[in-house]
Amino acid sequence: LEQFEIPLMFAVSDTSILSGMACWFNVDLSGSETKVILSTAPECPQTHWYQTRLLLEHPLAVNRGQKLSGYLKFTANAHSSYNIDMRLIIDGTNDPIIVSENKHIALHEQAWQY
């Protein structure tokens, strides 16, 4: 895929500091007789793909019950990987506040740690 976008929408469960987001994927490979699910979720067995973290440049103080929305936009790069544009906004006002926007987080430059 050259480019795709994942919409985000979630409610803050506890008053805290939001430092970033964690990402992983699930793939459902359904054949005519067999179904295989590949997952990199934290509770699943480890694979060589891992999870990744998308850290905010400036952590954000959030309150319980606030709603955040935005997107992760993935664009293929020359390293057989993706750059990610991340945008988060606080919902609930007539003029939503953009709280964070990081351009081109390069997945191929991530530090993988367990």
N, C-alpha and C positions, 0 to 999 in steps of 0.2 A: 504494500500500500504506500503510495506516494505521500498522502496526507489524510488525516482523519481527526475528528474532534470528539471529545467526551464531555458532555455537560455534567456539571456538579451542582448538587443541592443537598444540604444537610443542616440539621439543627445541632447547636452546641449543647452537649449533655452536661457539662460542668464549667463553672467559671474558671478560666485558666489562661495560660499563655499558649497561643498557637504558633509553633515554630516551623511547621511545614506539613507535608502530607506524605503518606506512605502509599506506594503503588505496587500492585501485582496483577497477574492475569490468570484467567481460566480459559481453557480451550476444550470444547466438546467435540470429539471426533466420533461421530455416529455413522457406523457402517450398516449394512443390511442385516448383519447378524450380531455384531459386537459394538459396544459403546465404550470408548476410552475417554476419560477426563484427565487432562493435564492441568495441574494447578501449581502456581508458585506462591499461593497464600501461606502466611506464616504458620498456620496449623498443619500444613501438609508436608510430606517428606521433601527434603531438600532436592533441588535440581541445580544444574549449572547456570540457570537463568536468574535466580535470586529475586528478591524484592528490591525496590529502589526508593530512595527518599528524595523529596523535592523540598528543600529548605527555603524558607522565606528570607529575603535579605534583611527585613526588619520584623521580628516576631510581633504578634498581634495579641493584645489583651481582648478576650472575648468573654461574654457573659452567658450563663445558662439560659437557654431558650432562644438566643439569637439565631437567625437563619442566615446561612452563607450560601451563595451561589456563584457560578462562574463556569470556567471550562479549562480543560487541558487540550491543547491543539498540538498534534504530533506531525512533524514534517520530516521526511526522509533526508538524510545527509550523505555526504560522500564517504562516510566511514561504516557503511552498512548498519547504521543505527538511526536514531531520531533526535532531533532538537525538539524541545517542548516549550510552548508558550503557555504560561499558567496565569490565570486571572481569577481573583476572588473578590466578591463584593458583599457588603452587609446589606441584606434585604430589609424591607419594612419602612422605608421612607420614600417620599415622592421623588427624591433625587438620590439614588443609591450611592453610597460612598465606596469608591474603589480603594480597597485596603492593601492590595498587593498585586503587582504585575511583574513577573520575571520573564524576560525574553530569552529564548534559546538556551534552555538548560540542556546541555549536551549529554545524552545518556552514555555515550562511549567514554566520557571522562569521569564517570562516577567512581567513588571509592567503595568497593563492596566489602562489607564487614558483617560478621555474625557475632 
